[in-house]
């Protein structure tokens, strides 16, 4: 059990990081700017912070929290240190479902003008459940493809490979759909598909919040099962875990968290992979500690990566998904060399 | 008798390629009647239809074929060198590295043809070395080769995106280039990739007997007196060269290098290894050419997703084929 101060570090660090992100951007900001922006009627520099940066930082934190928690749950349930919702085809399935729903909506009613391509055809609150249905289907397909018939389990390495290939197929199909929808919208659709917090406001955030609550509640409810699932399935079973209930429910919970995040910002790659490992490096032995630390780190990662993306080539900006991939891919490679023995044992290759 | 199935397959592929070419050259904004096609091809009558045929459709078609052949043979070489049947320039990160090299050359160094190509080859080689370093300890025949390739490829693709966006290019330009296609390819591109692909294919053919031995067990290969390490390096370099040339022209088109050799293996009754390399190599190149020119024709003919780069269709159908074939291979007896 960690001392209380350990638990306070995460939220405190997150708030500090959020403050720092409010300062960073194409236009400079000073303390008074940031301070007045949080007051009643901001103007000038403070208005930029209140109207654009604040909701963006909030959206980044929420998206990162979702990906971080989802990745941590998946890594435990699948006993796969390489698990990440965005490299498992989850985000491809979510994008596919959203774009399909958009095409259907356009066929019914012509689109209005708005800057958020993902949101100008459909009511915002519909996006997370639609994304979730796609994510669940894609996850089921990946699990079926990764099933090792010889061993009767999911092969972790195969799951990554199949997930990546399924993701490539779905992304290409999504692009074909977007192109046939309307050519004027492709730019924004592509921005969304590469994972971006550009022009995300509070209105994008509210529909995802019920899913945050549901995901966190489900995680809390499943915590005893998740702790037991870290061991092999026989041990978990003897500890009283109902595998047929706990495993699908945990995967569905992770998919719901990831899918609602994809509905807000598109697939922000590798956050779900990085956050749980960083939580592990920073200590945190008990599962609860690791899960919540992973959620907080995920939030911090996305906020920091987005702030970085906003300043490196200002006034243009780098989509947050590109920044996280540049950090995440080398870590993925390092994990591959460090943990290969363990994976080997699991796959039995 | 043993050669006749591959001869039949070769004939079929050539016929398919001719048919695809004919349709490719005929259809478009200027619908050319069949009868006028040969005349327009051979002499310049100054008409817009003639221009479209000779300077737009023909070089685009040739580019598609060359890129397909180059990627297919590159994939075959990777499969032989690593002895991993799932090998592919895209999945091993080579295409991603080459794309990064090409993007870096265009944006920061110089858009001169040889700089772009050299940088692409360097990027592809760097990626190949990284993937090898990350996976050789686990054995390149295992899935770790592909997982390492996925990591390397994800990094270089994100880096390519960063380089292109930093130059204030639109996301659409980036995306279209990253998925790969042949729209707007002209004679300059043919002049670049033509000699490269031709010499690469010729070199692979010349290496044929050595490749046939390399595909066998290492002990067998050494037993017949082959310096396996050296020849593997040569073959790997050749596959990087072929893939980098294709990527420099058309972007990192995925899956062709995986599919083409397997389609050839599956459509000839004598199984992998038994098919003589001198038949296998050209058949693979032909299959690759048919696949890419077919995908390019599909983007021009299918009204759904019009103007989509050819790479989209290659990714969708190639990816599905990959899943099916990989599934079958992985389910097979333990290696």
Interface residues (C-beta under 8 A of the other chain):
Chain A: X82 X87 X145 X148 X149 X150 X155 X157 X158 X160 X161 X162 X164 X165 X166 X168 X169 X171 X172 X173 X175 X176 X177 X179 X180 X183 X186 X187 X190 X191 X193 X194 X269 X270 X312 X313 X316 X318 X319 X321 X322 X323 X325 X326 X328 X329 X330 X332 X333 X336 X337 X340 X343 X344 X347 X348 X349
Chain B: X86 X130 X134 X135 X137 X138 X139 X142 X143 X144 X146 X147 X148 X150 X151 X152 X154 X155 X157 X158 X159 X161 X162 X165 X166 X168 X170 X171 X172 X174 X175 X179 X254 X304 X305 X306 X307 X308 X311 X312 X313 X315 X316 X319 X320 X322 X323 X326 X327 X330 X331 X334 X335
